[in-house]
Amino acid sequence: MSQNEMTFGSNASFSNMCGVTLMNTPVGRVVAEVMGAKDGVKLVEYTSMIRVDGTNRLDFDYEEITDALGSEFDGSVFEEISSTHYGRMVHLDDRTMLFASPEDAADYIGFDLHAS
């Protein structure tokens, strides 16, 4: 594989990664700090955004983030501070999760991927 093929992503193998871009605001920064303390999570900070990348699954637990923020955090706040993501996103009342594998996401929510 040439350097250009690696640089531009022509390797289509499964990465087992998922992630989200957060706005680099006071709320986004706290969310990133909470997530960055978890195993398998990597943060990359830019001027106006913070990348949160994880192996297999990311779990944004609203109660955990609310405690760290000192104010209510829920799905609407998550939507306000996030922009792009990769992986399969599942929104629940108490958390947002990103799965690297679409099959794992479907299994978690009980969705049958196979036609009957």
Backbone as a printed PyTorch tensor [residue, N CA C, xyz], in Angstrom:
tensor([[[  0.8620,  -1.1810,   0.0000],
         [  0.0000,   0.0000,   0.0000],
         [  0.9010,   1.2340,   0.0000]],

        [[  0.6190,   2.1430,  -0.8910],
         [  1.4230,   3.3640,  -0.9780],
         [  1.0320,   4.3480,   0.1200]],

        [[  1.8930,   5.3400,   0.3490],
         [  1.6050,   6.3780,   1.3420],
         [  0.3250,   7.1290,   0.9830]],

        [[  0.1030,   7.4270,  -0.3100],
         [ -1.1210,   8.1280,  -0.7240],
         [ -2.3680,   7.3190,  -0.4190]],

        [[ -2.3100,   6.0050,  -0.6220],
         [ -3.4700,   5.1670,  -0.3190],
         [ -3.7890,   5.2080,   1.1720]],

        [[ -2.7620,   5.2050,   2.0190],
         [ -2.9900,   5.2680,   3.4620],
         [ -3.4810,   6.6570,   3.8630]],

        [[ -2.9140,   7.7060,   3.2730],
         [ -3.2770,   9.0730,   3.6210],
         [ -4.7170,   9.3820,   3.2720]],

        [[ -5.1720,   8.9250,   2.1120],
         [ -6.4990,   9.2890,   1.6440],
         [ -7.5500,   8.2280,   1.9280]],

        [[ -7.2470,   7.2430,   2.7280],
         [ -8.2500,   6.3200,   3.2280],
         [ -8.7540,   5.2850,   2.2500]],

        [[ -7.9360,   4.8400,   1.3050],
         [ -8.4190,   3.8100,   0.3930],
         [ -8.4270,   2.4320,   1.0440]],

        [[ -7.8820,   2.3170,   2.2330],
         [ -7.9430,   1.0810,   2.9890],
         [ -9.3210,   1.0220,   3.6380]],

        [[-10.1620,   0.1100,   3.1830],
         [-11.5470,   0.0570,   3.6550],
         [-11.7550,  -0.9680,   4.7640]],

        [[-10.7010,  -1.3590,   5.4710],
         [-10.8730,  -2.3220,   6.5530],
         [-11.6090,  -1.6760,   7.7400]],

        [[-12.2180,  -2.4980,   8.5640],
         [-12.9920,  -2.0360,   9.7180],
         [-12.0520,  -1.4620,  10.7730]],

        [[-12.2640,  -0.2260,  11.1770],
         [-11.3720,   0.4420,  12.1330],
         [-11.7540,   0.2030,  13.5840]],

        [[-12.9920,  -0.1800,  13.8400],
         [-13.5360,  -0.3390,  15.1880],
         [-13.5000,   0.9780,  15.9650]],

        [[-13.6120,   2.0920,  15.2490],
         [-13.5830,   3.4210,  15.8540],
         [-14.8910,   4.1540,  15.5800]],

        [[-15.2260,   5.0710,  16.4750],
         [-16.3630,   5.9620,  16.2980],
         [-15.9990,   7.2850,  16.9650]],

        [[-16.7040,   8.3310,  16.6050],
         [-16.3510,   9.6090,  17.1950],
         [-17.3180,  10.7190,  16.8590]],

        [[-17.0890,  11.8470,  17.5070],
         [-17.9470,  13.0120,  17.3350],
         [-17.0840,  14.2680,  17.4460]],

        [[-17.5260,  15.3170,  16.7720],
         [-16.8780,  16.6160,  16.8800],
         [-17.7430,  17.5040,  17.7630]],

        [[-17.1510,  18.0740,  18.8110],
         [-17.8540,  18.9700,  19.7240],
         [-17.3710,  20.4020,  19.5100]],

        [[-18.2570,  21.3500,  19.7130],
         [-17.8470,  22.7500,  19.6850],
         [-16.9150,  23.0060,  20.8680]],

        [[-15.8830,  23.7940,  20.6540],
         [-14.9460,  24.1190,  21.7260],
         [-15.4960,  25.3200,  22.5020]],

        [[-16.5120,  25.0400,  23.2960],
         [-17.1760,  26.0110,  24.1710],
         [-16.9960,  25.5360,  25.6020]],

        [[-17.3900,  26.3290,  26.5940],
         [-17.2760,  25.8290,  27.9760],
         [-18.0050,  24.4910,  28.1810]],

        [[-19.1930,  24.3330,  27.6230],
         [-19.9260,  23.0700,  27.7770],
         [-19.2250,  21.9550,  27.0080]],

        [[-18.8460,  22.2250,  25.7610],
         [-18.1490,  21.2230,  24.9590],
         [-16.8650,  20.7550,  25.5930]],

        [[-16.1450,  21.6820,  26.2130],
         [-14.8850,  21.3480,  26.8750],
         [-15.1120,  20.4120,  28.0610]],

        [[-16.1440,  20.6690,  28.8710],
         [-16.4360,  19.7920,  30.0120],
         [-16.8380,  18.4020,  29.5180]],

        [[-17.6830,  18.3510,  28.4930],
         [-18.0870,  17.0490,  27.9370],
         [-16.8490,  16.3000,  27.4450]],

        [[-15.9590,  16.9830,  26.7490],
         [-14.7340,  16.3500,  26.2600],
         [-13.8780,  15.8480,  27.4150]],

        [[-13.7660,  16.6210,  28.4810],
         [-12.9750,  16.1970,  29.6420],
         [-13.5600,  14.9430,  30.2810]],

        [[-14.8910,  14.8840,  30.4010],
         [-15.5450,  13.6900,  30.9580],
         [-15.2480,  12.4850,  30.0750]],

        [[-15.4050,  12.6580,  28.7690],
         [-15.1880,  11.5470,  27.8480],
         [-13.7130,  11.1550,  27.7760]],

        [[-12.8160,  12.1380,  27.8250],
         [-11.3840,  11.8630,  27.7310],
         [-10.8330,  11.0770,  28.9050]],

        [[-11.5530,  11.0730,  30.0260],
         [-11.1250,  10.3150,  31.1980],
         [-11.4590,   8.8210,  31.0770]],

        [[-12.2030,   8.4450,  30.0430],
         [-12.6150,   7.0500,  29.8660],
         [-11.5660,   6.2810,  29.0660]],

        [[-11.4740,   4.9780,  29.3540],
         [-10.5380,   4.1140,  28.6340],
         [-10.8830,   4.0700,  27.1490]],

        [[ -9.8540,   4.0930,  26.3240],
         [-10.0420,   3.9460,  24.8880],
         [-10.5300,   5.1880,  24.1710]],

        [[-10.5810,   6.3390,  24.8740],
         [-11.0600,   7.5830,  24.2750],
         [ -9.8900,   8.5300,  24.0760]],

        [[ -9.8310,   9.1130,  22.8960],
         [ -8.7640,  10.0570,  22.5600],
         [ -9.3930,  11.3960,  22.2040]],

        [[ -8.8160,  12.4720,  22.7230],
         [ -9.2660,  13.8290,  22.4090],
         [ -8.2320,  14.5110,  21.5290]],

        [[ -8.7120,  15.2650,  20.5450],
         [ -7.8450,  16.1080,  19.7380],
         [ -8.4960,  17.4870,  19.7200]],

        [[ -7.7790,  18.4880,  20.2500],
         [ -8.3320,  19.8410,  20.3520],
         [ -7.8590,  20.7150,  19.1970]],

        [[ -8.8090,  21.4350,  18.6280],
         [ -8.5450,  22.4270,  17.5990],
         [ -9.0730,  23.7620,  18.1180]],

        [[ -8.8650,  24.8130,  17.3860],
         [ -9.2810,  26.1390,  17.8320],
         [-10.7750,  26.2010,  18.1220]],

        [[-11.5940,  25.6980,  17.2300],
         [-13.0410,  25.8500,  17.3940],
         [-13.7720,  24.5400,  17.6540]],

        [[-13.0470,  23.4210,  17.7180],
         [-13.7170,  22.1370,  17.9340],
         [-12.8110,  21.1710,  18.6740]],

        [[-13.4470,  20.1380,  19.2190],
         [-12.7370,  19.0730,  19.9210],
         [-13.2240,  17.7470,  19.3480]],

        [[-12.2920,  16.9340,  18.8690],
         [-12.6240,  15.6020,  18.3790],
         [-12.5990,  14.6470,  19.5620]],

        [[-13.6390,  13.8330,  19.6690],
         [-13.7040,  12.7760,  20.6710],
         [-13.8070,  11.4710,  19.8940]],

        [[-12.7700,  10.6520,  19.9420],
         [-12.7260,   9.3930,  19.2100],
         [-12.5820,   8.2480,  20.1920]],

        [[-13.2930,   7.1600,  19.9230],
         [-13.2460,   6.0290,  20.8280],
         [-13.2170,   4.7050,  20.1020]],

        [[-12.7450,   3.7060,  20.7950],
         [-12.7000,   2.3490,  20.2830],
         [-14.0000,   1.6360,  20.6170]],

        [[-14.6250,   1.0550,  19.6280],
         [-15.8260,   0.2280,  19.7450],
         [-17.0970,   1.0250,  20.0490]],

        [[-17.1290,   1.7600,  21.1770],
         [-18.3590,   2.4560,  21.5590],
         [-18.0380,   3.6630,  22.4350]],

        [[-18.7550,   4.7370,  22.2210],
         [-18.6960,   5.9110,  23.0940],
         [-20.0410,   6.0430,  23.7890]],

        [[-20.0100,   6.3100,  25.0670],
         [-21.2360,   6.4270,  25.8610],
         [-21.2470,   7.7810,  26.5660]],

        [[-22.0710,   8.7020,  26.0570],
         [-22.2330,  10.0220,  26.6570],
         [-23.3710,   9.9300,  27.6690]],

        [[-23.0350,   9.6510,  28.9160],
         [-24.0030,   9.4780,  30.0010],
         [-24.4060,  10.8560,  30.5140]],

        [[-25.6670,  11.2180,  30.3110],
         [-26.1240,  12.5730,  30.6410],
         [-26.0030,  12.8890,  32.1300]],

        [[-26.2550,  11.9240,  33.0010],
         [-26.1510,  12.1670,  34.4440],
         [-24.6950,  12.4620,  34.8320]],

        [[-23.7880,  11.6870,  34.2930],
         [-22.3640,  11.8930,  34.5610],
         [-21.9200,  13.2790,  34.0800]],

        [[-22.3860,  13.6720,  32.8980],
         [-22.0120,  14.9760,  32.3510],
         [-22.6900,  16.1040,  33.1240]],

        [[-23.9450,  15.9210,  33.5290],
         [-24.6600,  16.9060,  34.3470],
         [-23.8950,  17.1710,  35.6360]],

        [[-23.4210,  16.1030,  36.2830],
         [-22.6530,  16.2530,  37.5280],
         [-21.3850,  17.0640,  37.3060]],

        [[-20.6950,  16.8010,  36.2030],
         [-19.4490,  17.5220,  35.9160],
         [-19.7090,  18.9820,  35.5480]],

        [[-20.8080,  19.2380,  34.8440],
         [-21.1480,  20.6000,  34.4240],
         [-21.7270,  21.4480,  35.5550]],

        [[-22.4700,  20.7910,  36.4310],
         [-23.1840,  21.5310,  37.4650],
         [-24.4860,  22.1260,  36.9580]],

        [[-24.8930,  21.7270,  35.7610],
         [-26.1810,  22.1370,  35.1970],
         [-26.6940,  21.0040,  34.3140]],

        [[-27.9740,  21.0560,  34.0180],
         [-28.6420,  19.9820,  33.2780],
         [-28.0240,  19.7650,  31.9010]],

        [[-27.7250,  18.5020,  31.5980],
         [-27.2420,  18.1070,  30.2750],
         [-28.1570,  17.0120,  29.7690]],

        [[-28.6630,  17.1810,  28.5370],
         [-29.5430,  16.1740,  27.9460],
         [-29.2930,  16.1050,  26.4450]],

        [[-30.1390,  15.3760,  25.7530],
         [-29.9660,  15.1790,  24.3210],
         [-30.0110,  16.4540,  23.5110]],

        [[-30.8160,  17.4130,  23.9430],
         [-30.8850,  18.6650,  23.1850],
         [-29.5890,  19.4600,  23.3200]],

        [[-28.9630,  19.4300,  24.4900],
         [-27.6800,  20.1050,  24.6720],
         [-26.6040,  19.3780,  23.8700]],

        [[-26.6550,  18.0540,  23.8810],
         [-25.6990,  17.2760,  23.0880],
         [-25.7950,  17.6700,  21.6120]],

        [[-27.0140,  17.7900,  21.1050],
         [-27.2070,  18.1760,  19.7000],
         [-26.6820,  19.5850,  19.4270]],

        [[-26.8130,  20.4820,  20.3890],
         [-26.3320,  21.8560,  20.2220],
         [-24.8050,  21.9340,  20.1100]],

        [[-24.0960,  21.1120,  20.8710],
         [-22.6330,  21.2290,  20.9180],
         [-21.9140,  20.2830,  19.9670]],

        [[-22.6450,  19.3660,  19.3320],
         [-21.9910,  18.4160,  18.4310],
         [-22.3160,  18.7510,  16.9840]],

        [[-21.3830,  18.3870,  16.1100],
         [-21.6550,  18.6090,  14.6890],
         [-21.5330,  17.2800,  13.9610]],

        [[-20.3780,  16.9420,  13.4790],
         [-20.2400,  15.7050,  12.7120],
         [-19.9560,  14.5240,  13.6270]],

        [[-20.2750,  13.3460,  13.1260],
         [-19.9310,  12.1290,  13.8540],
         [-19.6870,  11.0140,  12.8490]],

        [[-19.0130,   9.9620,  13.2990],
         [-18.9110,   8.7420,  12.5100],
         [-19.1860,   7.5740,  13.4340]],

        [[-19.7540,   6.5320,  12.8860],
         [-20.2730,   5.4290,  13.6700],
         [-21.7830,   5.5470,  13.7070]],

        [[-22.4370,   4.5980,  14.3010],
         [-23.8960,   4.6070,  14.4060],
         [-24.3000,   5.2430,  15.7210]],

        [[-25.1170,   6.2890,  15.6410],
         [-25.5260,   7.0340,  16.8300],
         [-26.8890,   6.5510,  17.3020]],

        [[-26.9870,   6.3020,  18.6010],
         [-28.2400,   5.8930,  19.2310],
         [-28.5320,   6.8780,  20.3500]],

        [[-29.6790,   7.5650,  20.2510],
         [-30.1110,   8.5020,  21.3000],
         [-31.1300,   7.8140,  22.2020]],

        [[-30.9010,   7.8770,  23.4900],
         [-31.8420,   7.3810,  24.4940],
         [-32.1720,   8.5420,  25.4230]],

        [[-33.1100,   8.3530,  26.3260],
         [-33.4840,   9.4230,  27.2440],
         [-32.3430,   9.8510,  28.1560]],

        [[-31.4790,   8.9040,  28.5420],
         [-30.4390,   9.2060,  29.5250],
         [-29.0170,   9.2130,  28.9670]],

        [[-28.8680,   9.0030,  27.6530],
         [-27.5280,   8.9480,  27.0720],
         [-27.5800,   8.9580,  25.5530]],

        [[-26.4400,   9.2870,  24.9710],
         [-26.2300,   9.1080,  23.5360],
         [-25.0250,   8.1990,  23.3950]],

        [[-25.1580,   7.2090,  22.5170],
         [-24.0610,   6.2750,  22.2970],
         [-23.6910,   6.2720,  20.8230]],

        [[-22.4190,   6.0800,  20.5620],
         [-21.9270,   5.8760,  19.2070],
         [-21.2850,   4.5030,  19.1610]],

        [[-21.6380,   3.7360,  18.1400],
         [-21.1030,   2.3970,  17.9520],
         [-20.2450,   2.3610,  16.7020]],

        [[-19.0910,   1.7330,  16.7770],
         [-18.2490,   1.5650,  15.5940],
         [-18.9010,   0.6060,  14.6070]],

        [[-19.5820,  -0.3900,  15.1160],
         [-20.1970,  -1.4240,  14.2900],
         [-21.7070,  -1.2110,  14.1690]],

        [[-22.2380,  -1.1310,  12.9570],
         [-23.6870,  -1.0030,  12.7990],
         [-24.4320,  -2.2150,  13.3550]],

        [[-23.8050,  -3.3850,  13.2910],
         [-24.4320,  -4.5940,  13.8360],
         [-24.5760,  -4.5020,  15.3490]],

        [[-23.5640,  -3.9440,  16.0290],
         [-23.6470,  -3.7790,  17.4830],
         [-24.7530,  -2.7920,  17.8570]],

        [[-24.8810,  -1.7130,  17.0950],
         [-25.9430,  -0.7310,  17.3550],
         [-27.3110,  -1.3690,  17.1630]],

        [[-27.4780,  -2.1100,  16.0780],
         [-28.7580,  -2.7660,  15.7970],
         [-29.0970,  -3.7680,  16.8860]],

        [[-28.1060,  -4.5300,  17.3260],
         [-28.3180,  -5.5040,  18.3970],
         [-28.7240,  -4.8050,  19.6910]],

        [[-28.0840,  -3.6860,  20.0100],
         [-28.3780,  -2.9430,  21.2430],
         [-29.8260,  -2.4570,  21.2790]],

        [[-30.3310,  -1.9710,  20.1390],
         [-31.7040,  -1.4510,  20.1120],
         [-32.7310,  -2.4970,  19.6770]],

        [[-32.2560,  -3.7200,  19.4210],
         [-33.1800,  -4.8010,  19.0620],
         [-33.7000,  -4.6990,  17.6410]],

        [[-32.9070,  -4.1470,  16.7430],
         [-33.3050,  -4.0100,  15.3450],
         [-32.7460,  -5.1730,  14.5430]],

        [[-33.6080,  -5.8380,  13.7810],
         [-33.1980,  -6.9680,  12.9590],
         [-32.6710,  -6.4590,  11.6250]],

        [[-31.3900,  -6.6580,  11.3620],
         [-30.7760,  -6.1950,  10.1210],
         [-31.0660,  -7.1130,   8.9410]],

        [[-31.5820,  -8.2900,   9.2160],
         [-31.8170,  -9.2770,   8.1560],
         [-33.2810,  -9.2100,   7.7180]],

        [[-33.4760,  -9.2030,   6.4180],
         [-34.8450,  -9.1940,   5.8690],
         [-35.5360, -10.5030,   6.2300]],

        [[-36.7860, -10.4040,   6.5660],
         [-37.5430, -11.6170,   6.9470],
         [-38.0560, -12.3380,   5.7360]]])
